[in-house]
Amino acid sequence: MRFIKMLPLLMLAATANAAETELNTQQIETLLKGNSAAGVHFAGRTTQYFSESGLTLWMKEGDAKPSEGKWKAENNKYCSDFGSGWGCYKIINDEAQQIYYFMKDDFRAPFIVKPGYQFGH
């Protein structure tokens, strides 16, 4: 019975230890370059590939083909341009859940990283 009363405190302590850390420019490059991100973006499943040359391909479920753009990491942010100018986002690592987030203002898009080119998988 005593354990059950302490359970909310233990859960609170576990939540307090759940670390989210912001990646720096070098960490973003290492994470993304040559890899793919699988996630949820604008209420749909998405895949994005980040080539070593700076080309990026982004596709949402239901799209006939991927959108092509450019990507880079600078000033501790991931930046992309799909033809309408550069947009930059922080990347946050939720270490406890082994998931990352693209974040800007009130935008928060979760993703996981998969090695290499992952379209069609």
Secondary structure in CASP SS format (residue, H / E / C, confidence):
PFRMAT SS
TARGET T0000
AUTHOR 0000-0000-0000
METHOD secondary structure of the structure
MODEL  1
M C 1.00
R H 1.00
F H 1.00
I H 1.00
K H 1.00
M H 1.00
L H 1.00
P H 1.00
L H 1.00
L H 1.00
M H 1.00
L H 1.00
A H 1.00
A H 1.00
T H 1.00
A H 1.00
N H 1.00
A C 1.00
A C 1.00
E E 1.00
T E 1.00
E E 1.00
L C 1.00
N C 1.00
T H 1.00
Q H 1.00
Q H 1.00
I H 1.00
E H 1.00
T H 1.00
L H 1.00
L H 1.00
K C 1.00
G C 1.00
N E 1.00
S E 1.00
A E 1.00
A E 1.00
G E 1.00
V E 1.00
H E 1.00
F C 1.00
A C 1.00
G E 1.00
R E 1.00
T E 1.00
T E 1.00
Q E 1.00
Y E 1.00
F E 1.00
S C 1.00
E C 1.00
S C 1.00
G C 1.00
L E 1.00
T E 1.00
L E 1.00
W E 1.00
M E 1.00
K E 1.00
E C 1.00
G C 1.00
D C 1.00
A C 1.00
K C 1.00
P C 1.00
S E 1.00
E E 1.00
G E 1.00
K E 1.00
W E 1.00
K E 1.00
A E 1.00
E E 1.00
N C 1.00
N C 1.00
K E 1.00
Y E 1.00
C E 1.00
S E 1.00
D E 1.00
F C 1.00
G C 1.00
S C 1.00
G C 1.00
W C 1.00
G E 1.00
C E 1.00
Y E 1.00
K E 1.00
I E 1.00
I E 1.00
N E 1.00
D E 1.00
E C 1.00
A C 1.00
Q C 1.00
Q C 1.00
I E 1.00
Y E 1.00
Y E 1.00
F E 1.00
M E 1.00
K E 1.00
D C 1.00
D C 1.00
F E 1.00
R E 1.00
A E 1.00
P E 1.00
F E 1.00
I E 1.00
V E 1.00
K E 1.00
P E 1.00
G C 1.00
Y C 1.00
Q C 1.00
F C 1.00
G C 1.00
H C 1.00
END
